[in-house]
Amino acid sequence: MPATERSPRIAVIGGGQLARMMAQPAIALGVPLRLLAEAEGVSAAQVIPDQQVGDYRDLATLRAVTEGCSVVTFDHEHVPTEHLRALAADGVVAHPGPEALVHAQDKVVMREAMARLGAPQPRWAVVGSAADVEAFGLPCVLKTSRGGYDGKGVWFARTADDVAEALATAEQTGVRLLAEELVDFRRELSALVARAPSGQAAAYPVVATLQVDGICREVVAPAPDLDPELAAGAQELALRIAGELGVTGILAVELFEAVDADGTPRVLVNELAMRPHNTGHWTQDGAVTSQFENHLRAALDLPLGSPEPRARWTVMVNILGGDNPDVGRLYDGYPHALARDPRLRVHLYGKDLRPGRKVGHVNTFGDDLEDCLERARHAAAWFRGDLGNHSE
């Protein structure tokens, strides 16, 4: 019997870069993956040979791709909750399961859960009309309860026109609209944890993130100048949320670091993600065990790997698509970037370039934070073509 037939097989729903980056640790673990891709040739389909193309919103398709697999996990959180419950009734094991994943699918459900847990969070309310938003107070942040990511489905509402656009979108898509206070925060943080079905858990260092237009641009691990007690509290909060919600796999708790009137720092829960997350990409090269490997280990209920950092500092900078439409020329960045910095780690996703689209990231690490930042920013800019690396 071939070794792959004796090994547990993991079905991965979604063909984006997160599924793609699960492939390498799966190979090392000797665990075959089966992919449900949304189209031919998408990012993960380029590296995972056992694949089907289909619609994750179709239950029959989900049943077909998970047949014979030990467990199913996800590249994104958009699989309908009722389909996951149907798979569970069929005996298909999902990590995370539907009762946990719904908290990453629906922002109102998440806010209600955080309130029950007593987790610190911004003031919020479900709104259904302009009058509701006015009663909540402007300015505020408006979010569709489902379907938003990377700044989509989010409005910084300061005027009646902003409110009208958000209400119209919610009505057209048939989802609830959430109003949140516009938090005056110092910076954004992320607390990443892994949790196995047996209850074993591991917490990565809390990181600082730079978000521009709702898209993560940079991550610094660990977060510079973060009060040790606040960092430990953020890790404990993420572990408590993972345990209370029954999360299995990676959980990213995105946080605001705010300061009270008396100068006391505190954290507020902004978002939850139950899958490998952009704020954890630094772990590929900067931690003993990457978030992708620990996600797979957790899915199989294997002992988790160490989340300890390998270096004092690790910096991740995303490569975003610019105005150059020629995807092949993205790889022209290698000779300069790798020659300039032999310790640079580059991760490209095999995606077509579009302005603002995440097409890869770079990681740097070392003992000097400013040096790591300069190296990562230079490399990302070079791959984007901002520094003139592409000849005409």
Residue pairs with C-beta under 8 A, 6 or more apart in sequence:
3 30
4 32
7 30
7 31
7 32
8 31
8 70
8 71
8 300
9 31
9 32
9 33
9 34
9 68
9 69
9 70
10 26
10 31
10 32
10 33
10 34
10 69
10 70
10 71
10 72
10 73
10 296
10 299
10 300
11 33
11 34
11 35
11 36
11 65
11 66
11 69
11 71
11 72
11 73
12 19
12 22
12 33
12 34
12 35
12 36
12 44
12 48
12 72
12 73
12 74
12 75
13 36
13 56
13 62
13 65
13 72
13 73
13 74
13 75
13 76
13 79
14 36
14 37
14 38
14 44
14 56
14 74
14 75
14 76
14 78
15 35
15 36
15 37
15 38
15 39
15 42
15 43
15 44
15 45
15 51
15 75
16 42
16 43
16 44
16 75
16 76
16 349
17 43
17 44
17 349
17 351
17 358
18 44
18 75
18 76
18 275
18 276
18 292
19 33
19 35
19 43
19 44
19 48
19 75
20 43
20 44
20 46
20 47
20 48
20 349
20 350
21 276
21 281
21 284
21 292
21 347
22 33
22 44
22 276
22 292
22 295
22 296
23 33
23 44
23 47
23 48
24 292
25 290
25 292
25 293
25 296
26 32
26 33
26 296
28 293
29 293
29 296
29 297
31 296
31 300
32 50
33 48
33 50
34 48
34 50
34 51
34 52
34 65
34 69
35 44
35 45
35 48
35 50
35 51
35 52
35 65
36 51
36 52
36 53
36 54
36 56
36 61
36 62
36 65
37 44
37 45
37 51
37 52
37 53
37 54
38 53
38 54
38 55
38 56
39 45
39 53
40 53
43 349
43 350
43 351
44 51
44 75
45 51
45 53
46 350
47 350
52 61
52 64
52 65
54 61
54 64
54 65
55 61
56 62
56 78
56 79
57 79
57 80
57 83
59 83
59 86
59 87
62 79
62 83
62 87
63 87
63 90
63 92
66 72
66 87
66 92
69 92
70 93
70 300
71 93
71 94
71 95
71 299
71 300
72 87
72 92
72 93
72 94
72 95
73 94
73 95
73 96
73 249
73 275
73 295
73 296
73 299
74 96
74 101
74 274
74 275
75 275
76 149
76 275
77 101
77 104
77 105
77 273
77 274
77 275
78 105
78 147
79 101
81 98
81 101
81 102
81 105
84 94
84 97
84 98
84 101
85 98
87 94
88 94
88 97
88 98
94 101
95 197
95 248
95 249
95 298
95 299
96 104
96 246
96 247
96 248
96 249
96 274
97 246
97 248
99 246
100 245
100 246
100 247
100 248
100 274
101 274
102 109
103 109
103 110
103 113
103 245
103 272
103 274
104 110
104 272
104 273
104 274
104 275
105 146
106 145
106 146
107 143
107 144
107 145
107 146
107 148
107 178
107 271
108 126
108 145
108 176
108 178
109 145
110 271
110 272
111 121
111 124
111 178
113 244
113 245
114 121
114 241
114 269
115 121
117 240
117 241
117 244
119 237
119 240
119 241
119 269
120 237
120 266
120 267
120 268
120 269
121 268
121 269
121 270
122 180
122 181
122 183
122 256
122 268
122 270
123 180
123 181
124 178
124 179
124 180
124 181
125 132
125 136
125 178
125 179
126 145
126 176
126 177
126 178
126 179
127 133
127 136
127 142
127 177
127 178
127 179
128 167
128 176
128 177
129 167
130 160
130 163
130 164
130 167
132 179
133 140
133 142
133 157
133 163
133 167
133 179
136 179
137 181
138 157
138 158
138 159
138 163
139 156
139 157
139 158
139 182
140 157
140 179
140 180
140 181
140 182
141 154
141 155
141 156
141 157
141 179
141 180
141 181
141 182
142 154
142 155
142 157
142 162
142 163
142 166
142 177
142 178
142 179
142 180
143 153
143 154
143 155
143 177
143 178
143 180
144 153
144 154
144 166
144 169
144 170
144 173
144 175
144 176
144 177
144 178
145 175
145 176
145 177
145 178
146 173
146 175
147 153
147 173
147 175
148 154
150 214
150 215
150 358
151 213
151 214
151 215
152 214
153 169
154 214
155 162
155 163
155 165
155 166
156 162
156 182
157 163
157 166
157 179
166 177
167 177
170 176
170 177
183 256
183 258
183 268
184 258
185 256
185 257
185 258
185 268
186 257
186 258
186 259
186 265
187 208
187 209
187 223
187 257
188 208
188 209
188 210
188 211
188 254
188 255
188 256
188 257
188 270
189 206
189 207
189 208
189 209
189 223
189 226
189 234
189 254
189 255
189 256
189 257
189 267
190 206
190 207
190 209
190 219
190 252
190 253
190 254
190 255
190 277
190 279
190 280
191 203
191 204
191 206
191 234
191 235
191 237
191 238
191 252
191 253
191 255
192 203
192 204
192 207
192 238
192 250
192 251
192 252
192 253
192 277
192 279
192 280
192 283
192 291
193 201
193 202
193 203
193 204
193 235
193 238
193 239
193 242
193 250
193 251
193 253
194 201
194 202
194 204
194 249
194 250
194 251
194 291
194 294
194 295
194 297
194 298
194 304
194 307
195 201
195 202
195 239
195 242
195 243
195 247
195 248
195 249
195 251
195 298
196 248
196 297
196 298
196 301
196 302
196 303
196 304
197 248
197 298
197 301
198 301
199 243
200 303
200 304
201 239
201 242
201 243
201 304
202 289
202 294
202 304
202 305
202 306
202 307
203 235
203 238
203 239
203 307
204 221
204 280
204 283
204 287
204 291
204 307
205 221
205 222
205 223
205 231
205 307
205 309
206 222
206 223
206 226
206 231
206 234
206 235
206 255
207 219
207 220
207 221
207 222
207 223
207 279
207 282
208 219
208 220
208 223
208 224
208 226
209 216
209 218
209 219
209 220
209 254
209 279
210 216
210 217
210 218
210 219
211 217
213 356
215 318
215 320
215 356
215 358
216 278
216 279
216 318
217 317
217 318
217 320
218 315
218 316
218 317
218 318
218 373
218 376
218 377
219 278
219 279
219 281
219 282
219 315
219 316
220 313
220 314
220 315
220 369
220 373
221 282
221 283
221 286
221 309
221 313
221 314
221 315
221 316
222 231
222 309
222 313
223 231
224 369
226 257
227 265
230 257
230 265
230 266
230 267
233 267
234 253
234 255
234 267
237 253
237 267
237 269
238 251
238 253
241 247
241 251
241 253
241 269
241 272
242 251
247 274
248 298
248 299
249 274
249 275
249 295
249 298
249 299
250 273
250 274
250 275
250 276
250 277
250 280
250 291
250 294
250 295
250 298
251 272
251 273
251 274
252 272
252 273
252 274
252 277
252 279
252 280
253 269
253 271
253 272
254 269
254 270
254 271
254 272
254 273
254 279
255 267
255 268
255 269
255 270
256 267
256 268
256 270
257 265
257 266
257 267
258 265
258 266
258 267
258 268
259 265
259 266
260 266
275 295
276 291
276 292
276 295
277 291
278 318
278 358
280 290
280 291
281 291
281 316
281 347
281 361
281 363
282 314
282 315
282 316
282 363
283 289
283 290
283 291
283 292
283 307
284 290
284 291
284 292
284 345
284 347
284 363
285 310
285 314
285 345
285 363
285 365
286 309
286 310
286 311
286 314
286 363
286 365
287 306
287 307
287 308
287 309
287 310
287 314
288 305
288 306
288 307
288 308
288 309
288 310
289 297
289 304
289 305
289 306
289 307
293 305
294 304
294 305
294 307
297 303
297 304
297 305
298 304
310 365
311 365
311 366
311 367
312 366
312 367
313 365
313 366
313 367
313 368
313 369
313 372
314 363
314 364
314 365
314 372
315 363
315 364
315 365
315 369
315 372
315 373
315 375
315 376
316 361
316 362
316 363
316 376
317 361
317 362
317 376
317 377
317 379
317 380
318 358
318 360
318 361
318 380
319 330
319 348
319 358
319 359
319 360
319 361
319 362
319 380
319 383
319 384
320 355
320 356
320 357
320 358
320 359
320 384
321 351
321 353
321 354
321 355
321 356
321 357
321 358
321 359
321 384
322 353
322 355
322 384
322 385
322 386
323 355
324 353
324 385
324 390
325 353
326 353
326 390
327 351
327 352
327 353
327 359
329 385
329 390
330 348
330 353
330 359
330 360
330 383
331 348
332 389
332 390
333 379
333 382
333 383
333 385
333 389
334 346
336 382
336 389
337 344
337 346
337 362
337 378
337 379
337 382
337 383
338 344
338 346
340 378
340 379
341 364
341 375
341 378
341 379
343 364
343 365
343 366
344 362
344 363
344 364
344 375
344 376
344 379
345 362
345 363
345 364
346 360
346 362
346 379
346 383
347 360
347 361
347 362
347 363
348 359
348 360
348 383
349 358
349 359
349 360
351 357
351 358
351 359
351 360
353 359
360 383
361 380
362 376
362 379
362 380
362 383
363 376
364 372
364 373
364 375
364 376
364 379
365 372
366 372
378 387
381 387
382 389
383 389
